[in-house]
Amino acid sequence: MKITIKGEMTLADIARTLREVMYSLEEEHRLRYTRGATLYINPTNGFGDEIKVWTKDGHELVTLTATGPYRSAAEDFNL
């Protein structure tokens, strides 16, 4: 399944849009599980010009991997 968000916007707006899309998939389409997701973003400077993102040690940030939301100890021990 492909989800496309069009137009230049802030990361906060992208995140809010993704939450709205996920809510729609859950509530309107009854989708509950997926085996992961890949999100491609096109960084800009706010004026439509593409930019590169750099790490603190001067390397270009090309791939960022996440393992899911932070789980608290209360969740791990069913508290």
N, C-alpha and C positions, 0 to 999 in steps of 0.2 A: 504494500500500500504506500502510496506517495502522497505527502502533504506539502503543498506549496503555499508560501506566504509571500505575497508580492509587495514591493515598495520598500523604500529606505525608511528605517525606523530605529528607535533606540533598542538596546538589548532588553530593557524592561518591557517595552511594547511587544517585542517578539515573545518574551516569556509569558506575558499575559495572553497573547493570542494562542500560544501553544496550550496553555491551561484551558482556554475556552474550547479549543479543538478536541483536547483529550476528554473534557467533560461531555462534549457532544458525542464522541465515540462511545463513551461509557453509557450515557443515559439514553440517547436516541437510537444508537445502533447496537447496544448491548455487548460491546466488545470489552472483555475483561483482562485478557492476557496477551503478551507478545514476547518474542524471544530476543528482545533488545531493539535498539533503534540507532540509526545513524543520522546525525544532523549536520548538514553542510551550511556554513554561513559565509557570507561575502563581506568581510570587514570594509567599511568606508570611513571617511573623515567627516561625515555629516553633510558634505556638499556633493556626494555622489562619486567621489574619486576613491578608487580602491587603495587600500593600504595593507601593509604586512604587520603582523603582530610578533613581538619579540619577547623572549624570556629574559629573566634578570641577568643571565650570564651571556647574553648577546646572540643567542641562536633564534632562528625563525621558528615560531610556534606553528606547526603544521597539523599535528594530531594531538588531541586531548582526550584521554580515556577516563571514564567514570564507571564506578561499580554499583551505582545506585544510591539512594538516599542514606544519610547518616542514621544508624540504628543506635538508640540509647540502650543502656544496660537494663532499664525497665522493660523495654521491648524484648530483649534477649531472655530475661528471666520471668516474663509474663507478669510483671508487677503492675 
